[in-house]
Amino acid sequence: MASLLIVEHERQLAETLAEFFERHGSHTVTRAHTGEDAIAAFHASRPDLVVLDTCLPDMTGFDVYARLRDLSPVVIMIGGPGDVPLAVQALQSGAESFVTKPVELDHLAVAAERAFEKVRLRQLNRYLRDRRSGQTTSPALGTSTVMRDFAAQVDVLAAGDGASVLLLGEAGSGKGRIAELIHARSPRKAEPFVEVNCAAAAGHALEVALFGQDVGSNGNGSAARVGLLEVADGGTLFLDEIGELDAFLQGRLLRLLDTRTFRRVGDTREITANVRIIAATNRDLVTEVNEGRFREDLYYRLGVMPLYLPPLRARSREDLAELIRRIVEDVRPNLPSAPRSIGDDALDRLARHAWPGNIRELRNVLERAMIVGRGAERIELRHLPFEVRDASAPNTEHYVPMTLEETERVHIERALEAHRGNRTHTASELGISRATLIKKIKDYRLNPRAR
């Protein structure tokens, strides 16, 4: 339940608006009919949202807003019909929305919900900013139900020490971070965590790096080389970009998973591998299997406990705020004079950005903003790159009215396209079961490629 201050000189309209919010949103509403009364009421109740008429008996709504600006009110302004300059002035002054008279209550309700979303984000930002570091025992993955469930799955995977883990998700979605977290929460946490990027090397070079090499097997009499499997003994070997492995190395890895033994290149002796394998890829391995580029038996062997990481665009604003706070804390030790936190307007703008590069892109933007903002207490809107400041504002120029059913159909269709028809990944991103997704595909007569 939120609190509102309705500032409207037309008493009947003020009552209509107040009754609407009290009845439909169960909000607490305070009424004021003059500018001075509005300022006094705001100081007394500190409402979450102010619905402010531009024309008042003793001053303009802009005068009221100016006197409250230092307290950062969230404001929707109401003005006469067709007054475009007034609407522009309201938005340039910092108002969230401008609603014309006669007021359409449904339109006002939509504007208010957008404003309340900003209020909730501000409240979360204050909570995160004020929370003492070290209060939690482990890094938070998010505050939403989806991410709390995801964190619970991470804990289950960490406890299942013997099973391989397959992390799936778009590039930059944080698979490496989750692999480290699984290791850190597992019984192997005191042992090595070794990361190998399977796309960084290929063929013989990658084979030697992983499995090692026997004395003189390369023909020049060099000493034996210990592979990363032996370096990771007792701990975890993280194989990033597992979809890039060639067919020969896929076979060697499958044998390792089946027998828990391996041989160095050029050697006949079996070496026991006490190591847990965590693999990750942004490829659709089901497609890779169907098209013969990835071994089906290896896919099932790795995917004993698969985990799909949702992209940033599928995460809540609260989860994004938590992630931003964590990145700022991680980066700041390397930039001593950088901002310690993030301002509300900057956070709101970051929360609107699409983030096609996911966490990797977000981290780059925050690092850049912290460098630009050196000496400031907080990251402000002016510190963000132009493309984020400019492109993140919602585009309403080409608004097309759609029913809720049409919106859902289009959203599901786009999610299926993004995952190239993979129903398991699509259902995970949408937060529904695979069976529910299949039913909706049938109901909406969608025709994705079957996976």
MIFI-770693 format. One record per residue (C-alpha): x, y, z; residue in three letters. Coordinates in steps of 0.02 Angstrom, whole numbers, plus 50000, padded with zeros to 5 digits. Layout:
BEGIN
{{X Y Z} 'ALA'}
...
This chain:
BEGIN
{{50000 50000 50000} 'MET'}
{{50070 50170 49948} 'ALA'}
{{50032 50347 50006} 'SER'}
{{49976 50488 49892} 'LEU'}
{{49953 50675 49904} 'LEU'}
{{49819 50742 49787} 'ILE'}
{{49844 50929 49756} 'VAL'}
{{49695 50994 49658} 'GLU'}
{{49600 51159 49675} 'HIS'}
{{49440 51083 49603} 'GLU'}
{{49373 50998 49759} 'ARG'}
{{49256 50881 49667} 'GLN'}
{{49398 50820 49555} 'LEU'}
{{49509 50800 49708} 'ALA'}
{{49377 50690 49790} 'GLU'}
{{49354 50588 49632} 'THR'}
{{49540 50554 49617} 'LEU'}
{{49558 50515 49802} 'ALA'}
{{49411 50393 49800} 'GLU'}
{{49482 50309 49644} 'PHE'}
{{49651 50275 49725} 'PHE'}
{{49576 50226 49892} 'GLU'}
{{49455 50104 49811} 'ARG'}
{{49563 50028 49674} 'HIS'}
{{49734 50029 49755} 'GLY'}
{{49692 50034 49940} 'SER'}
{{49812 50181 49948} 'HIS'}
{{49820 50309 50087} 'THR'}
{{49770 50477 50014} 'VAL'}
{{49794 50654 50081} 'THR'}
{{49706 50800 49996} 'ARG'}
{{49764 50980 49975} 'ALA'}
{{49682 51122 49878} 'HIS'}
{{49814 51259 49885} 'THR'}
{{50001 51267 49860} 'GLY'}
{{50040 51311 50040} 'GLU'}
{{49929 51171 50104} 'ASP'}
{{50015 51051 49984} 'ALA'}
{{50189 51097 50047} 'ILE'}
{{50134 51078 50229} 'ALA'}
{{50050 50912 50192} 'ALA'}
{{50204 50845 50103} 'PHE'}
{{50317 50888 50250} 'HIS'}
{{50193 50808 50370} 'ALA'}
{{50161 50644 50279} 'SER'}
{{50305 50623 50154} 'ARG'}
{{50194 50534 50026} 'PRO'}
{{50262 50412 49898} 'ASP'}
{{50177 50503 49754} 'LEU'}
{{50110 50679 49726} 'VAL'}
{{49974 50709 49597} 'VAL'}
{{49994 50896 49569} 'LEU'}
{{49884 51018 49473} 'ASP'}
{{49982 51151 49379} 'THR'}
{{49853 51285 49421} 'CYS'}
{{49820 51324 49605} 'LEU'}
{{49739 51475 49690} 'PRO'}
{{49896 51542 49773} 'ASP'}
{{50039 51481 49661} 'MET'}
{{50073 51367 49513} 'THR'}
{{50108 51182 49528} 'GLY'}
{{50283 51219 49466} 'PHE'}
{{50310 51335 49615} 'ASP'}
{{50256 51196 49733} 'VAL'}
{{50371 51073 49645} 'TYR'}
{{50518 51194 49655} 'ALA'}
{{50496 51213 49844} 'ARG'}
{{50491 51025 49868} 'LEU'}
{{50628 50980 49743} 'ARG'}
{{50765 50954 49873} 'ASP'}
{{50657 50817 49951} 'LEU'}
{{50651 50723 49784} 'SER'}
{{50462 50702 49768} 'PRO'}
{{50392 50584 49637} 'VAL'}
{{50264 50691 49545} 'VAL'}
{{50129 50671 49414} 'ILE'}
{{50068 50840 49352} 'MET'}
{{49892 50879 49290} 'ILE'}
{{49855 51019 49167} 'GLY'}
{{49735 51082 49037} 'GLY'}
{{49699 50989 48874} 'PRO'}
{{49811 51021 48725} 'GLY'}
{{49939 51124 48819} 'ASP'}
{{50095 51046 48743} 'VAL'}
{{50219 51177 48808} 'PRO'}
{{50153 51149 48985} 'LEU'}
{{50175 50961 48967} 'ALA'}
{{50352 50985 48904} 'VAL'}
{{50391 51102 49048} 'GLN'}
{{50323 50975 49172} 'ALA'}
{{50430 50833 49106} 'LEU'}
{{50584 50944 49094} 'GLN'}
{{50556 50995 49275} 'SER'}
{{50568 50813 49327} 'GLY'}
{{50387 50756 49335} 'ALA'}
{{50360 50573 49298} 'GLU'}
{{50208 50604 49188} 'SER'}
{{50089 50739 49130} 'PHE'}
{{49902 50701 49126} 'VAL'}
{{49777 50815 49041} 'THR'}
{{49604 50866 49097} 'LYS'}
{{49474 50797 49092} 'PRO'}
{{49570 50661 49182} 'VAL'}
{{49547 50484 49116} 'GLU'}
{{49563 50376 49271} 'LEU'}
{{49633 50226 49178} 'ASP'}
{{49768 50335 49101} 'HIS'}
{{49809 50408 49272} 'LEU'}
{{49816 50233 49348} 'ALA'}
{{49946 50177 49220} 'VAL'}
{{50050 50334 49251} 'ALA'}
{{50037 50307 49439} 'ALA'}
{{50093 50126 49427} 'GLU'}
{{50248 50179 49329} 'ARG'}
{{50282 50310 49462} 'ALA'}
{{50259 50184 49604} 'PHE'}
{{50384 50070 49517} 'GLU'}
{{50512 50211 49530} 'LYS'}
{{50463 50235 49713} 'VAL'}
{{50493 50051 49749} 'ARG'}
{{50661 50059 49662} 'LEU'}
{{50711 50211 49764} 'ARG'}
{{50661 50124 49925} 'GLN'}
{{50762 49971 49879} 'LEU'}
{{50911 50080 49832} 'ASN'}
{{50905 50166 50002} 'ARG'}
{{50896 49997 50087} 'TYR'}
{{51044 49931 49989} 'LEU'}
{{51142 50092 50017} 'ARG'}
{{51112 50090 50204} 'ASP'}
{{51141 49905 50231} 'ARG'}
{{51304 49871 50318} 'ARG'}
{{51430 49769 50217} 'SER'}
{{51459 49595 50282} 'GLY'}
{{51284 49579 50352} 'GLN'}
{{51243 49432 50240} 'THR'}
{{51340 49269 50247} 'THR'}
{{51345 49245 50058} 'SER'}
{{51327 49353 49902} 'PRO'}
{{51144 49388 49860} 'ALA'}
{{51085 49338 49687} 'LEU'}
{{50927 49441 49696} 'GLY'}
{{50775 49483 49800} 'THR'}
{{50635 49424 49684} 'SER'}
{{50549 49256 49703} 'THR'}
{{50627 49197 49539} 'VAL'}
{{50805 49237 49595} 'MET'}
{{50777 49170 49771} 'ARG'}
{{50721 49006 49691} 'ASP'}
{{50875 49015 49579} 'PHE'}
{{50986 49039 49733} 'ALA'}
{{50904 48887 49812} 'ALA'}
{{50949 48785 49657} 'GLN'}
{{51129 48846 49671} 'VAL'}
{{51134 48783 49850} 'ASP'}
{{51065 48614 49796} 'VAL'}
{{51197 48601 49659} 'LEU'}
{{51334 48651 49780} 'ALA'}
{{51282 48513 49900} 'ALA'}
{{51274 48382 49761} 'GLY'}
{{51462 48372 49759} 'ASP'}
{{51484 48222 49645} 'GLY'}
{{51369 48276 49502} 'ALA'}
{{51423 48374 49350} 'SER'}
{{51339 48542 49322} 'VAL'}
{{51290 48621 49156} 'LEU'}
{{51262 48809 49159} 'LEU'}
{{51161 48878 49014} 'LEU'}
{{51129 49059 48969} 'GLY'}
{{51168 49204 48855} 'GLU'}
{{51342 49277 48840} 'ALA'}
{{51383 49389 48986} 'GLY'}
{{51244 49323 49098} 'SER'}
{{51363 49276 49239} 'GLY'}
{{51393 49090 49215} 'LYS'}
{{51572 49104 49278} 'GLY'}
{{51513 49193 49435} 'ARG'}
{{51386 49056 49470} 'ILE'}
{{51518 48921 49442} 'ALA'}
{{51629 49006 49573} 'GLU'}
{{51481 49020 49691} 'LEU'}
{{51438 48835 49675} 'ILE'}
{{51619 48791 49713} 'HIS'}
{{51628 48914 49860} 'ALA'}
{{51472 48838 49940} 'ARG'}
{{51523 48657 49910} 'SER'}
{{51625 48537 50017} 'PRO'}
{{51769 48570 49894} 'ARG'}
{{51779 48756 49936} 'LYS'}
{{51952 48741 50016} 'ALA'}
{{52021 48656 49859} 'GLU'}
{{52069 48734 49690} 'PRO'}
{{51944 48813 49570} 'PHE'}
{{52020 48805 49396} 'VAL'}
{{51940 48889 49245} 'GLU'}
{{51971 48840 49064} 'VAL'}
{{51899 48934 48917} 'ASN'}
{{51874 48801 48784} 'CYS'}
{{51862 48935 48648} 'ALA'}
{{52033 49008 48690} 'ALA'}
{{52130 48857 48625} 'ALA'}
{{52092 48710 48512} 'ALA'}
{{52146 48536 48466} 'GLY'}
{{52313 48475 48531} 'HIS'}
{{52352 48633 48630} 'ALA'}
{{52191 48620 48729} 'LEU'}
{{52214 48433 48754} 'GLU'}
{{52387 48460 48829} 'VAL'}
{{52324 48603 48937} 'ALA'}
{{52186 48495 49008} 'LEU'}
{{52264 48322 49020} 'PHE'}
{{52451 48361 49028} 'GLY'}
{{52592 48281 48929} 'GLN'}
{{52712 48138 48960} 'ASP'}
{{52903 48154 48961} 'VAL'}
{{52970 48180 48785} 'GLY'}
{{52805 48143 48698} 'SER'}
{{52823 48302 48596} 'ASN'}
{{52986 48239 48521} 'GLY'}
{{53108 48362 48598} 'ASN'}
{{53143 48274 48763} 'GLY'}
{{53056 48404 48871} 'SER'}
{{52995 48366 49046} 'ALA'}
{{52821 48304 49085} 'ALA'}
{{52687 48437 49091} 'ARG'}
{{52551 48433 49223} 'VAL'}
{{52378 48467 49153} 'GLY'}
{{52243 48574 49232} 'LEU'}
{{52147 48418 49282} 'LEU'}
{{52288 48377 49401} 'GLU'}
{{52301 48557 49459} 'VAL'}
{{52116 48552 49504} 'ALA'}
{{52135 48388 49601} 'ASP'}
{{52010 48384 49744} 'GLY'}
{{51925 48541 49682} 'GLY'}
{{51824 48603 49533} 'THR'}
{{51866 48617 49348} 'LEU'}
{{51758 48746 49261} 'PHE'}
{{51749 48718 49073} 'LEU'}
{{51680 48878 48998} 'ASP'}
{{51617 48879 48817} 'GLU'}
{{51601 48689 48821} 'ILE'}
{{51509 48696 48654} 'GLY'}
{{51673 48740 48568} 'GLU'}
{{51757 48571 48606} 'LEU'}
{{51800 48470 48452} 'ASP'}
{{51738 48290 48431} 'ALA'}
{{51901 48211 48491} 'PHE'}
{{51908 48310 48653} 'LEU'}
{{51722 48278 48681} 'GLN'}
{{51765 48093 48679} 'GLY'}
{{51908 48115 48802} 'ARG'}
{{51798 48217 48919} 'LEU'}
{{51660 48086 48912} 'LEU'}
{{51785 47950 48961} 'ARG'}
{{51844 48058 49106} 'LEU'}
{{51665 48079 49169} 'LEU'}
{{51627 47894 49150} 'ASP'}
{{51785 47821 49228} 'THR'}
{{51852 47965 49334} 'ARG'}
{{52022 47929 49257} 'THR'}
{{52125 48001 49115} 'PHE'}
{{52295 47985 49031} 'ARG'}
{{52419 48121 48993} 'ARG'}
{{52457 48148 48809} 'VAL'}
{{52584 48016 48755} 'GLY'}
{{52566 47913 48915} 'ASP'}
{{52482 47746 48950} 'THR'}
{{52465 47764 49139} 'ARG'}
{{52293 47798 49211} 'GLU'}
{{52278 47947 49330} 'ILE'}
{{52131 47959 49447} 'THR'}
{{52036 48123 49434} 'ALA'}
{{51957 48181 49597} 'ASN'}
{{51880 48335 49519} 'VAL'}
{{51706 48404 49493} 'ARG'}
{{51662 48466 49319} 'ILE'}
{{51557 48622 49294} 'ILE'}
{{51527 48664 49111} 'ALA'}
{{51448 48818 49034} 'ALA'}
{{51391 48874 48863} 'THR'}
{{51285 49005 48776} 'ASN'}
{{51251 48884 48634} 'ARG'}
{{51090 48783 48618} 'ASP'}
{{51166 48612 48648} 'LEU'}
{{51005 48522 48599} 'VAL'}
{{51023 48597 48425} 'THR'}
{{51209 48557 48425} 'GLU'}
{{51167 48375 48466} 'VAL'}
{{51029 48365 48335} 'ASN'}
{{51147 48435 48203} 'GLU'}
{{51288 48318 48250} 'GLY'}
{{51410 48445 48321} 'ARG'}
{{51399 48389 48502} 'PHE'}
{{51394 48212 48571} 'ARG'}
{{51224 48165 48640} 'GLU'}
{{51299 48051 48773} 'ASP'}
{{51414 48191 48833} 'LEU'}
{{51268 48315 48837} 'TYR'}
{{51168 48201 48953} 'TYR'}
{{51322 48162 49057} 'ARG'}
{{51359 48347 49084} 'LEU'}
{{51177 48394 49104} 'GLY'}
{{51142 48289 49258} 'VAL'}
{{51098 48452 49345} 'MET'}
{{51073 48590 49214} 'PRO'}
{{51042 48768 49270} 'LEU'}
{{50980 48909 49158} 'TYR'}
{{51033 49087 49200} 'LEU'}
{{50902 49216 49150} 'PRO'}
{{50967 49366 49052} 'PRO'}
{{50959 49538 49134} 'LEU'}
{{50807 49589 49031} 'ARG'}
{{50709 49447 49115} 'ALA'}
{{50757 49498 49292} 'ARG'}
{{50661 49615 49404} 'SER'}
{{50715 49794 49438} 'ARG'}
{{50745 49743 49619} 'GLU'}
{{50864 49606 49564} 'ASP'}
{{50953 49728 49450} 'LEU'}
{{50973 49853 49592} 'ALA'}
{{51050 49718 49702} 'GLU'}
{{51168 49669 49561} 'LEU'}
{{51221 49849 49532} 'ILE'}
{{51258 49873 49716} 'ARG'}
{{51366 49717 49715} 'ARG'}
{{51463 49769 49560} 'ILE'}
{{51496 49943 49633} 'VAL'}
{{51562 49862 49792} 'GLU'}
{{51672 49743 49690} 'ASP'}
{{51745 49880 49580} 'VAL'}
{{51771 50019 49707} 'ARG'}
{{51927 49949 49794} 'PRO'}
{{52020 49972 49629} 'ASN'}
{{51956 50152 49612} 'LEU'}
{{51981 50231 49783} 'PRO'}
{{51905 50401 49740} 'SER'}
{{51757 50328 49645} 'ALA'}
{{51576 50349 49702} 'PRO'}
{{51520 50236 49844} 'ARG'}
{{51340 50214 49786} 'SER'}
{{51219 50256 49647} 'ILE'}
{{51090 50395 49637} 'GLY'}
{{50906 50359 49614} 'ASP'}
{{50893 50436 49439} 'ASP'}
{{51045 50342 49377} 'ALA'}
{{50979 50180 49450} 'LEU'}
{{50810 50208 49369} 'ASP'}
{{50891 50238 49200} 'ARG'}
{{51001 50083 49216} 'LEU'}
{{50848 49980 49262} 'ALA'}
{{50764 50031 49098} 'ARG'}
{{50909 49983 48985} 'HIS'}
{{50893 49823 48881} 'ALA'}
{{51070 49758 48921} 'TRP'}
{{51100 49647 48768} 'PRO'}
{{51274 49612 48838} 'GLY'}
{{51200 49565 49008} 'ASN'}
{{51310 49574 49164} 'ILE'}
{{51470 49600 49064} 'ARG'}
{{51397 49755 48981} 'GLU'}
{{51325 49819 49146} 'LEU'}
{{51492 49800 49233} 'ARG'}
{{51581 49895 49094} 'ASN'}
{{51455 50037 49104} 'VAL'}
{{51470 50048 49294} 'LEU'}
{{51661 50046 49289} 'GLU'}
{{51659 50186 49161} 'ARG'}
{{51535 50287 49264} 'ALA'}
{{51641 50265 49421} 'MET'}
{{51794 50329 49329} 'ILE'}
{{51699 50478 49258} 'VAL'}
{{51621 50513 49428} 'GLY'}
{{51781 50510 49531} 'ARG'}
{{51765 50625 49680} 'GLY'}
{{51575 50615 49684} 'ALA'}
{{51481 50529 49824} 'GLU'}
{{51360 50440 49707} 'ARG'}
{{51351 50388 49525} 'ILE'}
{{51233 50515 49447} 'GLU'}
{{51141 50517 49282} 'LEU'}
{{51273 50630 49204} 'ARG'}
{{51409 50500 49237} 'HIS'}
{{51324 50366 49130} 'LEU'}
{{51373 50341 48947} 'PRO'}
{{51267 50437 48824} 'PHE'}
{{51197 50280 48743} 'GLU'}
{{51127 50224 48912} 'VAL'}
{{51063 50396 48962} 'ARG'}
{{50979 50422 48794} 'ASP'}
{{50921 50250 48742} 'ALA'}
{{50850 50188 48906} 'SER'}
{{50701 50306 48916} 'ALA'}
{{50540 50216 48869} 'PRO'}
{{50484 50248 48691} 'ASN'}
{{50299 50290 48684} 'THR'}
{{50294 50372 48512} 'GLU'}
{{50241 50213 48423} 'HIS'}
{{50124 50144 48555} 'TYR'}
{{50004 50014 48484} 'VAL'}
{{49853 49967 48592} 'PRO'}
{{49850 49781 48629} 'MET'}
{{49745 49669 48739} 'THR'}
{{49828 49574 48880} 'LEU'}
{{49806 49413 48780} 'GLU'}
{{49889 49489 48626} 'GLU'}
{{50032 49555 48732} 'THR'}
{{50061 49382 48807} 'GLU'}
{{50056 49298 48637} 'ARG'}
{{50183 49420 48563} 'VAL'}
{{50296 49405 48716} 'HIS'}
{{50295 49214 48709} 'ILE'}
{{50326 49217 48521} 'GLU'}
{{50476 49333 48541} 'ARG'}
{{50547 49229 48684} 'ALA'}
{{50533 49072 48577} 'LEU'}
{{50622 49161 48434} 'GLU'}
{{50760 49220 48552} 'ALA'}
{{50790 49040 48608} 'HIS'}
{{50769 48972 48430} 'ARG'}
{{50618 48869 48480} 'GLY'}
{{50694 48788 48634} 'ASN'}
{{50544 48764 48747} 'ARG'}
{{50641 48721 48904} 'THR'}
{{50744 48880 48899} 'HIS'}
{{50594 48986 48849} 'THR'}
{{50488 48919 48992} 'ALA'}
{{50629 48952 49114} 'SER'}
{{50648 49133 49056} 'GLU'}
{{50459 49163 49063} 'LEU'}
{{50448 49087 49237} 'GLY'}
{{50321 48953 49188} 'ILE'}
{{50327 48765 49173} 'SER'}
{{50366 48681 49008} 'ARG'}
{{50191 48604 49008} 'ALA'}
{{50111 48776 49029} 'THR'}
{{50216 48844 48886} 'LEU'}
{{50165 48701 48771} 'ILE'}
{{49982 48734 48813} 'LYS'}
{{50000 48919 48773} 'LYS'}
{{50089 48878 48609} 'ILE'}
{{49938 48773 48564} 'LYS'}
{{49811 48902 48624} 'ASP'}
{{49894 49044 48527} 'TYR'}
{{49929 48931 48376} 'ARG'}
{{50113 48973 48377} 'LEU'}
{{50228 48872 48266} 'ASN'}
{{50404 48867 48338} 'PRO'}
{{50531 48740 48281} 'ARG'}
{{50503 48589 48392} 'ALA'}
{{50644 48558 48516} 'ARG'}
